[in-house]
Amino acid sequence: MKSNKKKVSPEQFLELLSVLKTRFEKNQQRHKGLEWTKIQAKLEANPEKLRSLDEMEITGGEPDVLGYDKKTDEYLFCDCSAESPKGRRSICYDHEALESRKEHKPENSAVQMAADMGVELLTEEEYRNLQQLGNFDMKTSSWIVTPPAIRKLGGALFCDRRYDHVFTYHNGAESYYAARGFRGMLRC
């Protein structure tokens, strides 16, 4: 998925803004106190961020605003689909893991797809914060940022929600499953 050169057409731009605004208004509990007009102005001033949000949307992420970082003057968008985005599943953790597979390689890795999309994988803290806003990944799981010490030893971390609790697990970074993908975070 080398689409980071893709431009969002004016028609796509307006359609995407409409989808995002509708989702924003429908899910006020995710972003109390934030105003859509200010968010839209930020997006209009940063068209490269719209390309990333478009990628999040077309891969099934259903991005929505989760907050505002006063220090950096950025709104935080995150994938809010009930399950790990369908268009980003069956992938291993990173390029090194992908290259280490001798056969039955997945098509891509979470880290590379996120970079191509212009988003970041969620940290464990961000994932747990997302879970405070709803029940996500009840049937799927999502790769998260893995500390270098764990990755150096060949592992990678992922999370899901089961039994009304959020769990963090480990797996070989080269593993991939039909029910595991990743959620992205975008700052704008």
N, C-alpha and C positions, 0 to 999 in steps of 0.2 A: 504494500500500500504506500507507494511513493507519491502521495497526492499533495504534498506541501506546496506545490507550485500552483495548484488549482485555485482559480478565482471564483468567488461567489457572484453570480450575475445579479443585476439590479432586481430582477423578478424573484430570484432565490432569496436575496437579501430581505425583501419585503415579506415573503412567505415565512422565512425563518423568524423574523422579528415578531410576526403575528403568532406563530406557534409558541415562541418563548414567552410573549406577553400573556397569552391565554394560560399557559402552565403556571406562570408567576402568580396570576390572579387567582387561579384555582387552588394553589397551595400556599396561602398566606402564612401558615404556621411555620414554614421553612425559613422565612425571611421577615419577621416582624419588624416594622419600623422603616423598611426600605421602600423607596419610591421608584416605580417603573420608568418614569420620564428621565430620571438621572441615569439609570442603568442603560436605557436606550441611547442617550447622548454619548455615554462612554463607548458603547458598541459602534455607533456611527463614526466616532473619532478613531476607532481602531479596527479597520476592516479585516486585518489579518486574524483577529480574534474571532470574527464571524466565520471565517473559513474553518477554524478549529471547532467552533460550536456546530457548524454544519456537519462536519465529520462525526462529531459526537452524536448528533441527531440521526444521521443516515445509518450508523452502525447500531442503533437501537438504545442509545444511552439515556434519552429523555433528559437532557441537561436542564438544570434549574439553578437559580441563585440561592446560595446557602448563607451568605453573609457579606460583610464589608470589612476590609482591613484598613483601619484608619491610618496606620503607620505608612502604608504604601499607597493609599488612596486607590485601592483595587476592590472590585466586586469578585466574589468567589463563586464560580459555577462548578457544579459537580453532576455526574451521572446519577439520576434518581430513578432509573427504571427499577421495577420490582426485583428483577433478577439481573445477574451480570449481563451486560449488553450482548445480544445474540451475535452481532457481527464481529465480535472480538473474542470469541471462545475458541477452544481447541488450539491454544498457543502455549508455548513454553515461556519461561521467564524472560530470558535475554538472548542476545545474539550469540554469546559464548556457549550457552546451553544448546541453542539451535545447531551450531556448528559441531558440537560434540556428538550429536546423534548420527549414527552411521546409517540407519535405515528408519523408515517410517517417520520422516521429519515432518513436523507441523509446517504450515505455510509461513508462519511468522512468529515473533516473540512479543510479549507484552511491552517490554521496554522500547523495542524498535517501533511498534505500532504507535505507542504514545508519543514518541519523538516525531514520527511522521505526521501525526495529527496536531502537534503543537500543544500537547497537554502533558500533565505529569501523573504518574501513578499515585494513588493515595498512600499516605503513611498510615501506620496502625492507628495513631491518634485521630487522624482525619476520618478513617473508616469507622472508628468507634463513635465519633461525633455525628457522622451521617446516620448511624443506627439509632441515635437519640431522636431522630426526626421521623422514624418509621421502621417498618420491618423489611429489610432488604436481604437478598440472597438467602431466601428460605429453602431453595432447591438447588441453587448454584453456589459458586464460590468465586472470589476475586483475588488475583495476585496483588500484593502490596509492596511498597518499597522495602527491600531487604537490606539489613545492615551488612556492610562490607565483610565483617568477620565471618558471618554465616555464609555469604555468597562465595567467599574464598574457599570454603570447605565443600562447595558444590550444592549447597542448599538454597532454598528460597522460601519466602513466607506467603501465606494466603489466609484469607478470613472468610467466614460465613456466619449465618445466624441459625442456630438450632436450639430447640428446647428453651426458647425465650432468652437465650444468652448469645453473646458474640464470642466466637472462638477464633484464636489465631493458631495456625498449624504450620508445619514445615513439610517440604517435599523436595525431591531432587529438582534442581532448576530446569533440567531437561524434560521433565514430565509434562504431559498435557492431557487434558480430559475434555470431553464434550461439554461438561457443565462448569468449566473454569475459564474465566476471562479476566478482565480488569475494568476498573472504574477510573475515569479520568477527572482531574481537577484542572480548571482553567482560571487564571487571574486576569482580570480586565479592568 
